[in-house]
Amino acid sequence: MKRVILTSVMLLAVAVAGTAVAKSKRVTDADYPRQLTTVSAVSVDWTDPNQFSDIRYSGNRWEAAQGNWVVDLATYLQKQAGKKLVDGQQLHVTITDIRRAGMYEPGRGMNLDRVRIIKDIYPPRVTLNFTLKGADGQVISEGERKLVDGAFMMGSSPLSDTDPLRYEKRLLDDWVNKELGQKGV
């Protein structure tokens, strides 16, 4: 009798634990958003994260898909680009690929394949398409940009050293400053 109860309790615990793991958010979930819904002069969307280099070539696909890092980067881009636009300008950005700095290196030992190793041979990369329109609705500039920072470990960053997306955010800052320049351009 005790064995039956113990087995039942263990099965229930496994079922509950499995449900908790299944409910964790991953950027590759089918119901995960593919665009920011905040109303802004800057709209940001992205293609299927399953196709992003960071997940496809990560060394640990499951770990790379964890969290909401795509939304975090898109939100950061929206905020930073919004500061550079003049009244009436509109910017639409579609992120088509992300490769975060670092890499999961399988074979490093117990649980170290779940740690993103940051080395200069794994620079951050972002590919995006954009359209910048003036207040009159005319296209000012548009195109595809393939951003990469091969010297990402050498630069200083005003961003927090504990921000796991600090290298990618700095890459986006560089693009926004280069593409949009000073406010009013």
Secondary structure as UniProt FT lines:
FT   HELIX           2..22
FT   TURN            27..28
FT   TURN            30..31
FT   STRAND          42..46
FT   HELIX           49..51
FT   HELIX           53..56
FT   HELIX           61..64
FT   HELIX           69..84
FT   TURN            87..88
FT   STRAND          90..99
FT   STRAND          103..104
FT   TURN            106..107
FT   TURN            110..111
FT   HELIX           112..114
FT   STRAND          116..117
FT   TURN            120..121
FT   STRAND          125..133
FT   TURN            135..136
FT   STRAND          139..148
FT   TURN            150..154
FT   TURN            161..162
FT   TURN            164..165
FT   HELIX           166..180
FT   TURN            183..184
//
